[in-house]
Every structure is written in structure tokens, then in C-alpha cells.
Amino acid sequence: MLSSGGLVFGVINIVGGFCTIFADNSYWMSAIAARPSATHKGYLLGGLLWFALPFSLATALGLGALALDLPLTAEEGARGLVPAATATALMGKPGSVLLLVMVFMTVTSAGSAELVAVSSLFTYDVYRTYVNPGADGRQILRVSRAAVLVFGCFMGVLAVVLNLAGVSLGWMYTAYGVMVGSAVIPLSLLLLWDKANATGAALAPVAGCAFGVAVWLTVAKLVCGRVDLDTTGRNAPTLAGNLASILGGGAVHVACSLVSPQRFDWEATRRQITTVEAVSVAGGGGEEEMDEDRLLLARRWIVRWGVAFTVLIVVLWPALSLPAGRFSVGYFTLWAVLAIVWGTVASVVIIVMPLVESWGTIAKICVAVFTIDSHKQVKTTHKATAASDN
């Protein structure tokens, strides 16, 4: 099973995966909003469940297309039509409808998260910080809605332009690491290194991106003889561009920080940032959540299990597959069974776990909605409000 192309794609995928998380404000917003005691476990569990998408779906729909010998062209495959063709061939129209619903929900979820993330960045980090520091709630809400509208239109126009330009999903998947990978190391150092330089952190992503794009296009020209969508999407140029971007950005930030270190007092975050728990929250628990011992315990937990799963999935699994060589019927059966089990368990956890965790709240809401006492209480509240208004 030794494949140089697979190894190269694995490196590209790892770099792209890092930049997808680190450079996406929606993940930071979710992490900051979540309870510290649940964040580390939630993100690790989410990563394991997400892996069912490329693993189980690729095994079922990708290899299914090969087994069925579907008449798909290379262009159709590059446009991501393989899953739709397989689902339609196996299940007919219901299969295509189910896949369409799945894609629609995925795009809706990701798109809404990005809209909120960009709106938050523009509203608080640009408008309220530099344009109107004294903005009230109504002004902030107006600017936030405008940002959502503008960025939503921009996403739609960009998608149409990329489609008309012939940009495939595969090209986007391997190339976006070149564009934003340079921000990974600076963002990490800002959190983990007290000498990190602020100017270097702002300069590094731009310089690293420029360096990555230059290396990407240069390698495409030297190796393939030309620069176009086809050559820039091949393994060698994208590997060189991804590595140059992520390492270049890190090198610039480290150099700036060593030349002019800025010692940051992390206690300032406790003094200057007001959390929701510090204001007013029914049920409390904010101080207990931020207890230093609990946070250190969470850190040790995520380091231990994060490293363990990384070694298992990235190193041991591929290494143990090497002796198998070309898959035998038995080994492929094991692979298919593992994909089915992983996908099934992920589906059950995603559907059942939120219901179990929120069952108490759901029960209270249902009782309040469908009991007579709650209706009487609502009517009494309305009468009291009306009387106070008069």
C-alpha cells in the first residue's frame, strides 16, 4: 500500500487541516463561548466524528462508483459529482434527494458559521475598535446585519466566479493551504509564547502567503513546464506551496519575536476581558470553570489523548497498512466493516448525544408548553404587564 502520492497528499491535507481550524474565526468563537470543562472533550470528539465523512463516505460512494463502473468523466469527478452519481445509481431518485439534503445542510451550517464569524470580526474588531468606539447596541446590530448581507453576497458571487473559471473542488482543497497556512504558526505562538511580537504576528501571514504563492507557482513552472489550473493543482507544486507558506509564516514571526520580544502579561486578559459568567448567568459556575487546577487537568487530558489519537491515525494506521500491500478480499472486508462501524457510531452519537445532554431542558420546555398551569401563569403575567403599563 506504499504510495508516494498518498504520502504527499497526506502532508498537504495536514497543513490544510491546520489552517482550516486555526485561521477560521468560527472555531475560535465556538471555543471561547463553550464551557472550558467541555471544550477540550467536545473538539476531540468532534474530530473523531468528522473523520467518518471522508473515511466512510469515500469508501462507500467513491469505491462504489468504481465497482459500478459508472461512466463519469474526469471533469465530472473534479466537480464532486461522484457521490451523487453513486447514490443515484444505487437508490435512484431518493438517493440523489438524500445526498442533496445532506449537502444543503452542510453548506447551510458552514455558511452560517462563516457569516457570523466575519460579522463578529468586522463589527467588534474593526467598527467598534477603530471607526466608532462609543457605538451602542443598536448601531452594532445594524453594522452586524450589514456585514452579514455584504459577506453573504460576496460568497455567492465568489462561488459563481470560481465555477465559471473552472476551479474544481479538488483544486480548492489542496490550494487553500497555500493561501492561509502562513497564519497557523503565528496564531499558535501568540497563545503559547509570551515573547511573541505583535508586529511580527501581523506581518508573518502576509509575508508567508506571498512566499508560499511564489514557491507554488515556481515549482509548477519548473516541474510541469507551465502555470495553469491543471499544473498548480498537482501534488508537487501544492506540497511545496503549502510547506513554504506554513513554514515561511512561522519563520518570519519567530525572527521578529527574537529580534524584538514583547513579554505579554496573561493576567491582563482576566482584568480586561469581561466574560458572561462575570456579569450574570443563571446557575453560576463561572469561577469554578476557570479554576486553575481544572484548566491544567483539561490541558493534560487533551495533550494525552490528542497525541495518542494523532499517532494512531496519522502514523500507526498507515504504517500497519504497508505490509498488506495490495488489499486482499479479507483485508478490504475489514476496511469496509471498519468504515461502516465508524460511520454508524458517528451518526448515533451526533443524533442521540445532544438529546441526552439537553433532555432536562427539553422536558422542562415541554412541560411548560403543554400544562395548564403554565398557560395560567402566562396569562397572569400578561395581565400584570398590561396593568403596569396602564
C-alpha positions as CSV (number, residue, x, y, z in Angstrom):
1,M,0.0,0.0,0.0
2,L,3.1,2.3,-0.2
3,S,2.1,5.3,-2.2
4,S,4.3,8.4,-2.6
5,G,1.3,10.3,-4.0
6,G,-0.7,9.3,-0.9
7,L,2.1,10.5,1.4
8,V,2.3,13.8,-0.4
9,F,-1.5,14.3,-0.3
10,G,-1.4,13.4,3.4
11,V,1.1,16.2,4.2
12,I,-1.0,18.6,2.1
13,N,-4.1,17.5,3.9
14,I,-2.5,18.0,7.4
15,V,-1.3,21.5,6.5
16,G,-4.7,22.4,5.1
17,G,-6.4,20.9,8.1
18,F,-4.4,23.1,10.5
19,C,-5.1,26.3,8.6
20,T,-8.8,25.4,8.2
21,I,-9.1,25.4,12.0
22,F,-6.6,28.0,13.1
23,A,-7.5,30.6,10.6
24,D,-11.3,30.3,10.9
25,N,-12.8,32.6,13.4
26,S,-15.9,30.5,13.7
27,Y,-13.9,27.8,15.6
28,W,-12.4,30.4,17.9
29,M,-15.9,31.8,18.6
30,S,-17.2,28.3,19.5
31,A,-14.3,27.5,21.7
32,I,-14.5,30.8,23.6
33,A,-18.3,30.6,24.0
34,A,-18.2,27.0,25.3
35,R,-17.6,25.9,28.9
36,P,-13.8,25.3,29.5
37,S,-14.7,21.9,31.0
38,A,-16.4,20.8,27.9
39,T,-14.4,22.4,25.1
40,H,-11.5,20.0,25.1
41,K,-13.6,16.9,25.0
42,G,-16.1,18.4,22.6
43,Y,-13.4,19.3,20.0
44,L,-11.7,15.9,20.2
45,L,-15.0,14.0,19.9
46,G,-16.0,16.3,17.1
47,G,-12.8,15.5,15.2
48,L,-13.3,11.7,15.6
49,L,-16.9,12.0,14.4
50,W,-15.9,14.2,11.5
51,F,-13.5,11.7,10.3
52,A,-16.4,9.5,9.3
53,L,-17.2,11.9,6.5
54,P,-14.0,11.4,4.4
55,F,-13.5,7.8,5.6
56,S,-16.9,6.2,5.4
57,L,-18.4,8.3,2.6
58,A,-15.3,8.0,0.4
59,T,-15.2,4.2,1.0
60,A,-19.0,3.8,0.2
61,L,-19.5,6.3,-2.6
62,G,-16.1,6.6,-4.1
63,L,-15.3,2.9,-4.3
64,G,-18.9,2.3,-5.1
65,A,-18.5,4.3,-8.3
66,L,-15.5,2.2,-9.3
67,A,-17.4,-1.0,-8.5
68,L,-20.4,0.0,-10.6
69,D,-18.1,1.3,-13.4
70,L,-20.1,4.5,-13.7
71,P,-19.4,6.5,-16.9
72,L,-18.0,9.6,-15.2
73,T,-15.6,11.9,-16.9
74,A,-12.5,13.4,-15.2
75,E,-14.2,16.8,-15.2
76,E,-17.3,15.5,-13.5
77,G,-15.2,13.8,-10.9
78,A,-13.3,17.0,-10.2
79,R,-16.5,18.8,-9.7
80,G,-17.5,16.5,-6.9
81,L,-20.3,14.6,-8.8
82,V,-19.0,11.1,-7.9
83,P,-21.1,10.8,-4.7
84,A,-24.2,12.0,-6.4
85,A,-23.7,9.5,-9.3
86,T,-23.2,6.6,-7.0
87,A,-26.2,7.5,-4.7
88,T,-28.4,7.8,-7.8
89,A,-27.2,4.5,-9.3
90,L,-27.8,2.6,-6.1
91,M,-31.0,4.2,-4.8
92,G,-32.5,6.1,-7.7
93,K,-34.1,9.5,-7.2
94,P,-34.4,9.1,-3.4
95,G,-30.6,8.7,-3.3
96,S,-30.0,11.9,-5.1
97,V,-32.5,13.7,-2.9
98,L,-30.9,12.4,0.3
99,L,-27.4,13.5,-0.9
100,L,-28.8,16.9,-1.9
101,V,-30.3,17.4,1.5
102,M,-27.0,16.4,3.2
103,V,-25.1,18.8,1.0
104,F,-27.6,21.6,1.6
105,M,-27.4,21.1,5.4
106,T,-23.6,21.1,5.3
107,V,-23.4,24.2,3.2
108,T,-26.0,25.9,5.4
109,S,-24.2,25.0,8.6
110,A,-20.8,26.1,7.3
111,G,-22.1,29.2,5.6
112,S,-24.0,30.5,8.6
113,A,-20.9,29.9,10.8
114,E,-18.8,31.9,8.5
115,L,-21.3,34.7,8.2
116,V,-21.4,35.1,12.0
117,A,-17.6,34.9,12.2
118,V,-16.9,37.5,9.6
119,S,-19.7,39.7,11.0
120,S,-18.2,39.5,14.5
121,L,-14.7,40.3,13.3
122,F,-15.8,43.3,11.3
123,T,-18.3,44.6,13.9
124,Y,-16.1,44.4,17.1
125,D,-12.5,44.3,15.8
126,V,-12.9,46.9,13.1
127,Y,-16.0,49.1,13.5
128,R,-16.2,49.3,17.3
129,T,-12.4,49.4,17.7
130,Y,-11.4,51.9,15.0
131,V,-14.5,53.5,13.5
132,N,-16.9,54.1,16.4
133,P,-15.6,53.1,19.8
134,G,-18.7,54.5,21.5
135,A,-21.2,52.6,19.4
136,D,-24.3,51.5,21.2
137,G,-26.1,48.2,20.9
138,R,-28.4,49.4,18.1
139,Q,-25.5,50.7,16.0
140,I,-23.6,47.4,16.5
141,L,-26.6,45.4,15.5
142,R,-27.1,47.5,12.3
143,V,-23.5,47.1,11.3
144,S,-23.5,43.4,12.1
145,R,-26.5,42.8,9.8
146,A,-24.9,44.9,7.0
147,A,-21.8,42.8,7.3
148,V,-23.8,39.6,7.1
149,L,-25.6,40.8,4.0
150,V,-22.4,42.0,2.2
151,F,-20.3,38.9,3.0
152,G,-23.2,36.6,2.1
153,C,-23.5,38.3,-1.4
154,F,-19.7,38.1,-1.7
155,M,-19.6,34.4,-1.0
156,G,-22.3,33.8,-3.6
157,V,-20.5,35.9,-6.3
158,L,-17.2,34.2,-5.5
159,A,-18.7,30.8,-5.9
160,V,-20.1,31.7,-9.3
161,V,-16.9,33.2,-10.4
162,L,-14.8,30.2,-9.4
163,N,-17.3,27.8,-11.0
164,L,-17.2,29.8,-14.3
165,A,-13.4,29.8,-14.1
166,G,-13.3,26.0,-14.0
167,V,-11.9,25.8,-10.5
168,S,-12.6,22.3,-9.1
169,L,-13.2,21.2,-5.5
170,G,-10.0,19.2,-5.5
171,W,-8.0,22.2,-6.6
172,M,-9.6,24.3,-3.8
173,Y,-8.9,21.6,-1.3
174,T,-5.2,21.4,-2.0
175,A,-4.6,25.1,-2.7
176,Y,-6.2,26.9,0.2
177,G,-3.3,25.8,2.5
178,V,-1.1,28.0,0.4
179,M,-3.3,31.0,0.9
180,V,-3.9,30.8,4.6
181,G,-1.4,28.3,6.0
182,S,1.0,31.1,6.9
183,A,-1.3,32.2,9.8
184,V,-1.1,28.8,11.7
185,I,2.3,29.2,13.5
186,P,1.9,32.9,14.3
187,L,-1.6,32.3,15.9
188,S,-0.1,29.3,17.8
189,L,2.8,31.4,19.1
190,L,0.5,34.2,20.2
191,L,-1.2,31.8,22.5
192,L,1.8,29.7,23.7
193,W,4.8,32.1,23.7
194,D,4.9,35.1,26.0
195,K,7.7,36.7,23.8
196,A,5.6,36.7,20.6
197,N,5.8,40.1,18.8
198,A,2.5,41.7,17.7
199,T,4.0,43.4,14.6
200,G,5.6,40.1,13.6
201,A,2.3,38.3,14.1
202,A,0.6,40.8,11.7
203,L,3.4,40.7,9.2
204,A,4.0,36.9,9.1
205,P,0.8,35.8,7.5
206,V,1.1,38.2,4.6
207,A,4.8,37.5,4.1
208,G,4.3,33.8,4.4
209,C,1.4,33.8,2.0
210,A,3.5,35.7,-0.6
211,F,6.4,33.3,-0.2
212,G,4.1,30.3,-0.4
213,V,2.4,31.5,-3.6
214,A,5.8,32.3,-5.2
215,V,7.1,28.8,-4.4
216,W,3.9,27.2,-5.5
217,L,3.9,28.9,-9.0
218,T,7.7,28.5,-9.4
219,V,7.6,24.8,-8.8
220,A,4.6,24.4,-11.1
221,K,6.6,26.1,-13.8
222,L,9.8,24.2,-13.2
223,V,8.2,20.7,-12.8
224,C,5.3,20.9,-15.2
225,G,6.6,23.5,-17.7
226,R,3.6,25.8,-17.4
227,V,1.4,27.5,-14.9
228,D,-2.4,26.9,-15.1
229,L,-5.2,25.3,-13.1
230,D,-4.1,21.9,-14.0
231,T,-0.4,22.2,-13.0
232,T,-1.0,24.3,-9.9
233,G,-3.3,21.5,-8.6
234,R,-0.8,18.7,-8.9
235,N,1.0,17.2,-5.9
236,A,4.5,18.6,-6.2
237,P,3.5,22.3,-6.6
238,T,0.8,22.2,-3.9
239,L,3.1,20.4,-1.5
240,A,5.9,22.9,-2.0
241,G,3.5,25.8,-1.7
242,N,1.8,24.5,1.5
243,L,5.1,23.9,3.2
244,A,6.6,27.2,2.2
245,S,3.5,29.1,3.4
246,I,3.2,27.5,6.8
247,L,7.0,27.4,7.5
248,G,7.6,30.8,6.0
249,G,5.0,32.5,8.1
250,G,6.4,30.8,11.2
251,A,9.9,31.8,10.4
252,V,9.0,35.5,9.9
253,H,7.1,35.6,13.3
254,V,9.9,33.8,15.2
255,A,12.5,36.1,13.7
256,C,10.6,39.2,14.6
257,S,9.9,37.9,18.1
258,L,13.6,37.1,18.7
259,V,14.8,40.5,17.5
260,S,12.2,42.4,19.5
261,P,10.4,40.2,22.1
262,Q,7.3,41.5,23.7
263,R,6.5,40.0,27.1
264,F,2.8,39.7,27.4
265,D,1.1,39.5,30.8
266,W,-1.6,36.9,30.5
267,E,-3.2,38.1,33.7
268,A,-4.3,41.2,31.7
269,T,-6.8,39.0,29.9
270,R,-8.5,38.3,33.2
271,R,-8.6,42.0,34.1
272,Q,-9.6,43.5,30.8
273,I,-11.9,40.9,29.3
274,T,-15.3,40.6,30.9
275,T,-16.9,37.2,30.5
276,V,-20.6,36.5,30.5
277,E,-20.2,34.5,33.7
278,A,-18.7,37.5,35.4
279,V,-21.8,39.6,34.6
280,S,-24.8,37.4,35.3
281,V,-25.7,33.9,34.5
282,A,-28.4,31.8,36.0
283,G,-26.8,28.8,37.6
284,G,-23.4,30.4,38.0
285,G,-20.3,28.1,37.9
286,G,-18.1,30.6,36.1
287,E,-15.5,30.8,38.8
288,E,-15.4,27.1,39.2
289,E,-15.0,26.7,35.4
290,M,-11.9,29.0,35.4
291,D,-10.3,27.3,38.3
292,E,-6.6,26.8,37.5
293,D,-6.4,23.2,38.6
294,R,-9.4,22.3,36.4
295,L,-7.8,24.0,33.4
296,L,-4.5,22.2,34.0
297,L,-6.3,18.9,34.2
298,A,-8.1,19.7,30.9
299,R,-4.7,20.6,29.3
300,R,-3.2,17.3,30.4
301,W,-6.2,15.4,29.2
302,I,-6.2,17.0,25.7
303,V,-2.4,16.6,25.3
304,R,-2.5,12.9,26.3
305,W,-5.5,11.9,24.1
306,G,-4.7,14.3,21.3
307,V,-1.2,13.0,20.9
308,A,-2.5,9.4,21.2
309,F,-5.1,9.7,18.5
310,T,-2.7,11.6,16.3
311,V,-0.1,8.9,16.5
312,L,-2.8,6.2,16.0
313,I,-4.5,7.7,12.9
314,V,-1.6,9.6,11.2
315,V,1.3,7.2,11.9
316,L,0.3,3.7,13.1
317,W,-2.7,3.1,10.9
318,P,-0.8,3.9,7.6
319,A,2.3,2.0,8.9
320,L,0.3,-1.1,9.7
321,S,-1.3,-1.0,6.3
322,L,2.0,-1.2,4.5
323,P,2.6,-4.9,5.0
324,A,-0.9,-5.6,3.4
325,G,0.3,-4.3,0.1
326,R,-2.5,-4.7,-2.4
327,F,-5.6,-5.3,-0.5
328,S,-6.8,-8.9,-0.3
329,V,-10.5,-9.7,-0.1
330,G,-10.2,-10.2,3.6
331,Y,-8.3,-7.0,4.3
332,F,-10.7,-5.0,2.2
333,T,-13.6,-6.6,4.0
334,L,-12.0,-5.4,7.3
335,W,-11.6,-1.9,5.9
336,A,-15.2,-1.8,4.7
337,V,-16.6,-3.1,8.1
338,L,-14.5,-0.5,9.9
339,A,-15.9,2.3,7.7
340,I,-19.4,1.1,8.3
341,V,-19.0,0.9,12.1
342,W,-17.3,4.3,12.3
343,G,-19.9,6.0,10.2
344,T,-22.8,4.3,12.2
345,V,-21.3,5.1,15.6
346,A,-20.7,8.7,14.5
347,S,-24.3,9.1,13.3
348,V,-25.7,7.7,16.5
349,V,-23.6,9.9,18.7
350,I,-24.4,13.0,16.6
351,I,-28.1,12.3,16.8
352,V,-28.5,10.9,20.3
353,M,-25.9,12.7,22.4
354,P,-27.4,16.3,22.1
355,L,-30.8,14.9,23.0
356,V,-29.4,13.1,26.1
357,E,-27.4,16.1,27.2
358,S,-30.3,18.5,26.8
359,W,-33.1,16.2,27.9
360,G,-33.7,18.1,31.2
361,T,-34.1,21.4,29.4
362,I,-36.3,19.8,26.7
363,A,-38.5,18.2,29.3
364,K,-39.0,21.5,31.2
365,I,-39.9,23.3,28.0
366,C,-42.4,20.6,27.0
367,V,-44.0,20.6,30.5
368,A,-44.2,24.4,30.4
369,V,-45.8,24.4,27.0
370,F,-48.4,21.6,27.5
371,T,-49.5,22.1,31.1
372,I,-52.5,24.2,32.2
373,D,-50.5,25.9,35.0
374,S,-48.0,27.4,32.5
375,H,-50.8,28.9,30.5
376,K,-52.4,30.4,33.6
377,Q,-49.0,31.8,34.6
378,V,-48.5,33.3,31.1
379,K,-52.0,34.9,31.2
380,T,-51.3,36.3,34.7
381,T,-48.0,37.7,33.5
382,H,-49.7,39.4,30.6
383,K,-52.4,40.9,32.8
384,A,-49.8,42.2,35.3
385,T,-47.8,43.7,32.4
386,A,-50.9,45.4,31.0
387,A,-51.9,46.7,34.4
388,S,-48.4,48.2,35.0
389,D,-48.5,49.9,31.5
390,N,-51.8,51.5,32.3
